[in-house]
């Protein structure tokens, strides 16, 4: 795979994450890849700043639907509503399910901030039991591009073994596309697009209805986030050394993912996000402690 560019148009993470954007070549096709990493500061990988960013800017928006946030602001005012909504969102997490839901949260963040596609379903907010995982796609987002609607059905995997994560993610995406009717049933019931009006809602549902549109694959995109344990996050000599090792190791990882994906997906419709960890299990525990997830 030949790297064509590593330009960064903007970094929305306020110093909590760094970003390398690739336009790379896989066989005869260009592919879009975002290499994300937690910065190395003051002799350590700064997970604390990243967790604080998630707590302050991402967590509630990931769990709670935008319509519920809007109604809460009107009833209570922003400051009071934010505290109540955070506590409500926290009740949707449990220690036993945090690792899986954390992957979904990070995928949501990347789609919203880097692809700029808002979610249209808040799946976790529909769960009655915090110990239950969501079914189907890990993320359902949409956006209008050049007057046409794009539907993003995304998948996230947090695995110690990168190759296993790639295979599992691709299998899940293929199953999601195969069972799109189930996703549409949920979209039809829980559609929550920003600035929704009745005509706007009906137009979106008309476009996404599999009985009305027989070629939905043309408007589908598939963001995939893979978090993995990596030796590059251990025994870091310097920030520059850390980044260079990531860049070097990324080429093989990109190839691995697209080799899996090319067996059952149109790679031109994929967006890949990679994030290495010193230990996913340790990071999940830090998340639990930092946000105050209960049993």
N, C-alpha and C positions, 0 to 999 in steps of 0.2 A: 504494500500500500504506500503510495507516494503522497506526502503532505503537500498541499497546494497553498494553504494559508493558515495563519494563526492570529488573525486580527480579532480584536475584542472591541465591538461597537460600544458597549457599555456594560458596567458591572453593577447590578442593582443590590448587591448583598451588603453594602455599607461596611466593608472591611471584614466581614465574618467569613466569607468564602472568596477564593480567587478562581478565575475562569480563563481557560484556554479554548478558543473556538477553532475547530478544524473544518475545512472543506477538504476531504480526502478522496482518494480514488480506490474503489474496490473493483477489481477487474476493469470493466469498461464504464462503470457508473460512478459519478460523484456521490459521496455520502456526507451527511451532516453529523458532526460529533462535538459534544461539549465536554471537555475535561475539567472537572471541578475538583478543588482540593481545599482543605482547611489550612489556613496560613500557619507558617512556622514563625513564632515570635518569642523573643526572650528565652531562647533555648528549648522551646517546647512547641508542640502542635496545639494551637489555641482553640480547643473545643469549647471552652467556657464562653467565649464571645459568640461563637456560633449558636450555642444553646440559648443564650440570652436573646439573640436575634430571632430565633424560632419562637420563643416564648412571647416576645413583644410584638412581632409583626406577622407571624405565619399561623400559629397554632389555632387560634379561634376561627380565623377565616377559612382554614382547612376543614374544620369540623362543622361549623354552623353555616346554614344557607344564607345567601346575601339578603333574601327577603326577610328572614328572621332578624338579621342584624339591623336592617333598616327599620323594622317595626319596633325593635327594642330601643333604638335611638330616639324614635318619636315619642315613645312612652316614658322613658326614664332619663333621657339625656345621655350623651356619649360616655361620660366618666363612670356613672353608675352602671350603665348597660355593659360596658366593657368588662367590668369586674364580674358581673353576674354571668355573662356569656362565657367568659374564660372558665369559671367554675363548672358551668354546664358542659362545656367541651371536655373538661378534664374527666368528668364522670363517664364519658364514652370510651375511656382508656382503662385498661387493667394491666397489672404487671405481666400477666401471662400472654397478652396479645400485643404488648407495646412494640416488640421487634417488627412484626408484620405491618402494623399500622404506621410505624415510623418510616418504613420504606414508602408507603403510600403518601405520607405527608411530604417527604422530600420530592417525590415525583410531582405532586401538586405544585410545590413551590417552583420547580424548574419549568413546568408548563406555563404557569401564570406569569412568572417574571421574565423568562427567557424567550418563550414562544408567544407570550402575551395573549394567550387564549384562556378566557375565564371558564371556570367550572360551570356546568349546567346541572349537575346532580351533586348533592352532599350526601354520599352514601352512608358515611358513619353516623350522621345525624339521624338516620332512619332506624338505626339499631336499638333495640330495647335492652339488650344485654351487652355489657362492655367486654364480655369474654368471647363474643362471636366475631368472626372475620367477615368482611364484605365478600359478596359473590360477584363473579363476572369481572369486568374490567376494574383495575385499581383506580383509574381516573377516567372521567368522562367530561371533556371540555369541548368548546366550539368557538369559532371566530369567523367573521366575514373577511375574505381576502379578495380584492378586486371584484366586489359585488357578489361573490359566491360563498356559500357556507362550507366550512371545513369542520368535520367531526373528528375529535381526537379521542381514541380509545387507547389508554396507556397501561403499562405494566411495570411493576417495581419488584426487584429482588434484592434482598440483603443476604449474602452468602459468604461464608469463609472461603469457599472454592469458586473462583471466578468462572471457570468453564461450566461447572454445574449450574451456576446462576444464569448463564447465557442460554443453555439448553432449556431450563425451566421457564425462563421468560418467553422464549420463542414459542414453546408449546402452549403456554397460557394465552399468548396473543392469538395464535391460530384458533384455539378453542373459543375465544371471545368473538372473533369474526364469524366463526361457524354458528355460534348461538346468538347472533345479533338481535334476533327477535326478543330474547329475554332482556337485553339492554334497552331496546326501544320501549318495551312495556314499562320499564322503570322511568325512562325519560318522559314518556307520556303522562305518568302519574306525578313525577317529582320535578319536572322541568323548572329551572330557577335561573334564568339568564338575567344579567344586569339590565335594569331599565325596561323590564318586561311590560308589554301591553298585550291586550287580548289579540289584536290582529298580528302582532309580532310573534306571539306564542303559536298561533295557528299556522303561520308561515313556516316556522321552524319544524313543527311537527309534520307538516305536509312534506317537507323536503326529506326528513329523516325516516318517514314511514316506509318500511320495506315493501309494503303492498303498493305503494304509490310510486316508489323509485326502485326500479329493478337493477340499477347499477350503482349501488351505494359505495362500492369499492373506490370509485373515482373521487369521492369526497372524503374518504377516511384517511387519517394519518395515525401513526402509532408511535408515540413517545415511549421510550424504554429507559428506565433508570436501573443501574446495577451498582450497588455498593458492595465492597469486597475487602477482606483483610489483605494487607499488602506489606511486604518487607520494606518498601520505600518509606513507610511511616515509622520505622524503627531505626534507632541509631543514626538519626539525622545529623549530618555534620554542619550543614548551613542551609539557609533558605534556598540559595541558588542550587546547591547540590540536590536538595529535595525535589525541586521543580524539574531539574534536568533528568533525574532518574525516572520521574513520572512520565515525562515526554518520551523517553526512550522505551520504557516498558509499555506505553500506551499503544504503540504501533501493533505489537503482537496481540494485544487485547482487542483492539478494533477489528483486526482480521478474524479473531476467534468468534466474536459476536456475529459478524456478517456472514461468516461461513455457516453458522447455525441458521441464521435468518433466511439466507438465500434458498434453503431447502423447502420453505413453505410460505414465505412472505415476499411482497414486492419491496425490495430494499430502498426504492426511491420514495417510499411513503413512511420511512422510519426516521426517528430522531433519537440518537443515543446520548445518554448522560452517564458519565462514569465518576465515581467518588471513592477513593481509597480510604481505609481506616486502619489504624494500628490494631484495633480489635472491635469488631461490630458489637460483640456481646458487652464489652466494657462501655462503649458509647451508648448503647441502649440503657444500661444501668445509670449512666450519667444523666441521660434524658429523664428517666424515672425520678431520680433524686432532684434534679434541677426544677422540673415542672411540678413535682409533688404528686405523681401518679400513685393512687392507692391500690390496695389488693382488690 
